[in-house]
Amino acid sequence: MCPHGAAKSVLASAYFQRAAKERGLTVRVTSAGTEPDAHVSPAVASHLTKKGYEVPIAKPRRATADDMATAEVVISMGCDLSALPAPRGTLRRWDDVPSPSEDFARADENIRTRVVQLVEELVGRQKP
């Protein structure tokens, strides 16, 4: 999740869905914001489409208490989580991910690298 649910969390969701599928993980990933925008960032949607990814959401949505209660892993990228309950699972704060509006390439690479690392960690957990 990211504050507006329109850029960083959308990139992370798209990258996670593909990487998890490629590694044989059966997971559900959602994208949300604590103060969602009205629409997905056009720059993010264009970037994902050009790279052959599906844009994982049609419209940003607000993160819910149910999201926190059911998630195994919650990734927060710069969110104020004070209005939400603590997650049932692990909370990871990727607060140092730069804003795509300030440095898109750096934000994109940072998110993609972390997502790949997370997927590999989850794959490792599934091995006997």
C-alpha positions as a printed NumPy array, in Angstrom:
array([[  0.   ,   0.   ,   0.   ],
       [  1.036,   3.571,  -0.615],
       [ -0.622,   6.818,   0.434],
       [ -2.62 ,   7.372,  -2.742],
       [ -2.878,   3.8  ,  -4.012],
       [ -2.154,   5.125,  -7.484],
       [  1.542,   4.606,  -8.206],
       [  3.951,   2.713,  -5.92 ],
       [  1.435,   0.1  ,  -4.783],
       [  0.219,  -0.365,  -8.352],
       [  3.778,  -0.998,  -9.577],
       [  4.456,  -3.375,  -6.691],
       [  1.233,  -5.305,  -7.282],
       [  1.889,  -5.748, -10.985],
       [  5.472,  -6.879, -10.415],
       [  4.498,  -9.167,  -7.548],
       [  1.7  , -10.873,  -9.472],
       [  3.967, -11.759, -12.373],
       [  6.98 , -12.78 , -10.273],
       [  4.84 , -14.939,  -7.98 ],
       [  3.2  , -16.658, -10.94 ],
       [  6.573, -17.292, -12.602],
       [  7.853, -18.901,  -9.379],
       [  4.723, -21.   ,  -8.866],
       [  3.399, -19.159,  -5.825],
       [ -0.335, -19.194,  -5.293],
       [ -0.999, -15.847,  -3.681],
       [ -3.483, -13.017,  -3.703],
       [ -2.127,  -9.516,  -3.926],
       [ -4.069,  -6.313,  -3.491],
       [ -3.191,  -2.682,  -3.952],
       [ -4.585,   0.055,  -1.749],
       [ -3.943,   3.475,  -0.297],
       [ -4.59 ,   5.237,   2.963],
       [ -5.835,   8.334,   1.105],
       [ -6.663,   6.977,  -2.368],
       [ -6.588,   9.101,  -5.498],
       [ -9.46 ,   9.052,  -7.963],
       [ -7.453,   7.152, -10.59 ],
       [ -4.284,   5.186, -11.224],
       [ -1.352,   7.37 , -12.232],
       [ -1.384,   7.635, -16.043],
       [  2.436,   7.448, -16.064],
       [  2.35 ,   4.2  , -14.082],
       [ -0.382,   2.687, -16.243],
       [  1.496,   3.62 , -19.421],
       [  4.799,   2.275, -18.076],
       [  3.292,  -1.061, -17.061],
       [  1.477,  -1.476, -20.364],
       [  4.62 ,  -0.694, -22.37 ],
       [  6.533,  -3.287, -20.333],
       [  3.876,  -5.955, -20.976],
       [  2.269,  -5.919, -17.532],
       [ -1.411,  -5.65 , -16.801],
       [ -2.462,  -2.698, -14.681],
       [ -3.637,  -4.639, -11.606],
       [ -6.466,  -2.302, -10.552],
       [ -9.008,  -0.138, -12.318],
       [ -9.23 ,   2.445,  -9.55 ],
       [ -7.353,   3.041,  -6.281],
       [ -9.182,   1.983,  -3.147],
       [ -8.817,   2.655,   0.553],
       [ -7.005,   0.058,   2.664],
       [ -9.391,  -1.567,   5.14 ],
       [ -9.273,  -3.227,   8.533],
       [-10.166,  -6.469,   6.749],
       [ -7.087,  -6.093,   4.529],
       [ -4.937,  -5.822,   7.637],
       [ -6.688,  -8.741,   9.338],
       [ -6.277, -11.154,   6.429],
       [ -2.864, -10.309,   4.968],
       [  0.147, -12.514,   5.582],
       [  2.442,  -9.65 ,   4.553],
       [  1.6  ,  -5.95 ,   4.406],
       [  3.964,  -3.666,   2.542],
       [  3.642,   0.004,   3.427],
       [  5.412,   2.578,   1.3  ],
       [  5.187,   5.854,   3.182],
       [  1.732,   5.35 ,   4.686],
       [  0.332,   6.716,   7.915],
       [ -1.175,   3.525,   9.343],
       [ -2.565,   5.092,  12.527],
       [ -6.19 ,   4.751,  11.355],
       [ -5.785,   1.028,  10.635],
       [ -5.407,  -1.88 ,  13.045],
       [ -2.067,  -3.645,  13.256],
       [ -1.808,  -6.327,  10.592],
       [ -2.282,  -9.98 ,  11.477],
       [  0.804, -10.852,   9.47 ],
       [  4.15 ,  -9.202,   8.933],
       [  4.379,  -5.456,   8.319],
       [  7.226,  -4.299,   6.124],
       [  7.882,  -0.613,   5.73 ],
       [  9.472,   0.384,   2.453],
       [  9.253,   4.05 ,   3.387],
       [ 12.483,   4.923,   1.606],
       [ 11.071,   4.136,  -1.859],
       [ 11.261,   7.424,  -3.751],
       [  8.158,   9.022,  -5.168],
       [  7.625,   8.115,  -8.826],
       [  6.718,  11.738,  -9.49 ],
       [ 10.199,  12.777,  -8.334],
       [ 12.336,   9.958,  -9.825],
       [ 10.258,   7.407, -11.708],
       [ 13.16 ,   5.208, -12.839],
       [ 14.652,   4.988,  -9.345],
       [ 11.277,   4.288,  -7.724],
       [ 10.456,   1.641, -10.311],
       [ 13.79 ,  -0.157,  -9.936],
       [ 13.635,   0.034,  -6.142],
       [ 10.149,  -1.486,  -6.052],
       [ 10.934,  -4.191,  -8.625],
       [ 14.101,  -5.244,  -6.766],
       [ 12.296,  -5.476,  -3.418],
       [  9.384,  -7.377,  -4.922],
       [ 11.725,  -9.959,  -6.47 ],
       [ 13.485, -10.359,  -3.108],
       [ 10.143, -10.81 ,  -1.335],
       [  8.959, -13.401,  -3.844],
       [ 12.209, -15.351,  -3.459],
       [ 11.822, -15.226,   0.316],
       [  8.264, -16.56 ,   0.066],
       [  9.37 , -19.312,  -2.32 ],
       [ 12.05 , -20.279,   0.203],
       [  9.427, -20.555,   2.953],
       [  7.43 , -23.062,   0.89 ],
       [ 10.305, -25.487,   0.394],
       [ 10.342, -28.505,   2.75 ]])
